[in-house]
Amino acid sequence: MIISRETSFDEDEIFQLYDSVGWGRWTRDIARVCRSLVNSHLVITARDESGRLLGLARTVSDDEMICYVQELLVDASVHGQGIGRRLLEHLMDRYSHCRYFMLTTDHESTPEGERNHAFYRRLGLIEHHEQGLSAFGLKVDNS
């Protein structure tokens, strides 16, 4: 597996990755997703030896105080092979100098959330409230 930084994105390839994990809200406007990737602080990908896109992670950051992991996704057909771990560990190392390293995931009560919470905890991340912090945002339409 090859992890590297990327700055340009093929819409069909990105669509296939996001669609494989059921991110339909994202795939409705894949051109917008690709623009968001281009405008991110950092996008890293995991590819196999043939060049097939296996996973992707992107950050929004000032590269001093905060790193927000906006997306971390791995093609559903290769879940459980350590790809997400390698991508996240790469980001944790890259942004180790930042005071805050944060991400948002599904609530623990959802099937995806339960798995995600266990995954992030194994990597040493903890929830905001466990640090005496809260996160706020505007309501998101999840339809």
N, C-alpha and C positions, 0 to 999 in steps of 0.2 A: 504494500500500500504506500502511495506517495501523497504526502501532505504538502501543499504549496499555496502560496498567495495567488489569487486571481483577481483581475480587474475588468475583464470582459466576459459576457455570459451569453450562452446560446439559449434562446427562449424555449425551444423544444426540450432540451436537456434539463433545464430548470423546471419546466412543467412536469416532466416525468418524475423528478425527485420529489417535488412538493405533492404531487398527486399520489405517489406511492404511500405517503403517510396520511393521506386524507385531508390535506389542508386546502379544501375547496374554496374557502374565502380568499385564499391567496391566488389560486389558479384561475379565478374568474378574470383577472387582469394581469397576466403574466408579464406583459411589457412593463407595467408599473413595478412589479417585483424586481425585474432586472434593473430598472432605473434605481430602485432602492439599494440594490447590491452595489451598483457602481458608485453611489453616493455614500457608502458606508466607510467607516474608518479603516476597517480591515475585513476581508473575506478570505477564508482559507477553505480549501476543499480537500477531500480524500478521494483518490482515484486508484483503480487497480492498474496492473501493469499494461493493460490494453487501452487505458485512458478513460474507462467508464467511470462516470461520476457516482461515487458511493455515499458521499455525505458532504455537508457544508456547514460552516459556522460563520456568523458575521457579528461585528461589534460596532457600537456607537460609542465614541470615546473622545475625551480631550487629551488623552495619553499622559495625563499628569495625576489627576485626582480620581477619575472615575472611568470605569470600563463597564459598559452595559452589553451583555451578550443578547443581541436581538433575536437571533435564531441559531439553533443547533438542531440539525435534522440529518438522519441517516436513512437511506433507502430501506424500506420495510423488508425487502428480500434478504438483506444482510444484517438485520438487527442481531445483537448478541455476539458480535464478532470483535468488539473492542474499538470500533471505528469512532463512535461518539466519545468514548473515553479519551482516545488519542487526540481528537480535535479539541476537546475541552481542556485537557492537560496542556496542550500547546498554547491555548489562549491564557490559561492561568499563569504559565511561565512568562509569556510575552508581556502580560500586564501586571506582573508581580509587584512593580513599583507603585501602582495606583492604590490609593487609600481604599476605594470601594470597587469591588468586583461583584456585579449583580446580574441577575436574570429573572425572568418571569416564566412561570410554567402553569399548567392546569392545576386546579385545586386538587388536593390529595383525595377528596371523596370521589373523583372521577376515575374510571379505569386507567386512562392515560396518566393522570396525575399520580396515582399510587405508584406506578412504575417509575415515573420521572422523579418523584421525591426520593425513592429508594436509590436511584442512580446518582442523583446529586449529593445525597448524604454520604454515599460510599466514597465520593471524591472530596469530602470534607466541607461541602457547603452547608450552611444552616439558614433557616428562615429568618426574615427580618425581625419578627417579634422575639425570637430567641436572643437577639442582640439588643433588645430594648428599642427597636426601630419599627416604624410602620411605613408602608408604601401606599401612595394614593395615585389615582388617575381618574380621568373622565370615563363614564360608562361606555363600554364597547358594545356595538351591535354584533352579536355572534351568529346572526342568521345567515 
